[in-house]
Amino acid sequence: MIKHTATVGPWVSMGDFNIIRDAQEKISNTLPDLNDIIEFNSYLERCGLDDLPGTGCEFTWFNKHDISTRVYSKLDRVFTNADWILSFTQTFASFPAPTISDHSPALLQFSGDPPPKKQFKFLNYWIDHPDYKNRVSVAWSQWMAGNSMHRLMAKLKSVTNALRDFHFANFSGIEQRLEEKRTELSGCFDALRGDPLSETLINREKSVSKEFWSLKEAESKILMQRAKLHDIKYNDVGSSYFFAKLKERQQSQFINEIQDTHGNTYSGLQSVGDAFVDYYKQL
């Protein structure tokens, strides 16, 4: 039933699934059944469901036996589909320590905090652009005052700013640029139908086509690097699954909760930040 419904709109499925997804999700004297793991993961893939990034206990169930027969497993999970990740970007799963029960509670939490500020990231596709080396060379060769370390930091900042401007000039709004080139290319084909042997129109069509595929390749490589999903082919980059995995990766880098050395748990952007500051002040 889930297989047919979880593909329509935002879906979340949570609870005790009584099975693990990976052999490392179990501590026991007996080996896990790999066939069950493969079948479970295959079913989740067909349903379009995946684990929501979470905090808390790594193993959500234990059998309370003695050490010789004790078992720890991750059985409780929160699964969401691509539409959920795209619709509710500030949600995460939480698995607090169990008390009376042998299971950790599975909580779906909504964070009201804004996403973290974007950090500078080097995009591999930049080096393919003919103007890349010149931009970096000009920024690095600028004279900087101060001691050696200060000059190094100043040069790195200069290169960073130059690359940001370079990206904005050549790749910013790449989706809109692609759509504009697609429309322009369609207009070239329409014109060629009226005059198929026009040298001017043929050269124009070739030029626009080259620009379009260059932007398309850049978009693919940029998205592939950001999501780090090298197994997804270029023709899948526009799927909701791809963008959901991109959002999921961004969410996983956001610290929703943290526990201090006294066992106190803090959640929320401000509280987590204060906990980090207090920890390092005490070192």
ABEGO torsion letter per residue (X at the ends): XAAAAAABEBBBBBEBAGBBABAAABBBABBBBAAAAAAAAAAAAAAGBBBBBBBEBABABBAGBBAAABBBBBABBBBBBAAAAAABAABBBBBBBBBABABBBBBBBBBABBBBBBBBBBBAAAAABAAAAAAAAAAAABBBBEBAAAAAAAAAAAAAAAAAAAAAAAABGAAAAAAAAAAAAAAAAAAAAABAABAAAAAAAAAAAAAAAAAAAAAAAAAAAAAGBAABBAAAAABAAAAAAAAAAAAAABBABBBBAAGBBBBEAAAAAAAAAAAAAAX
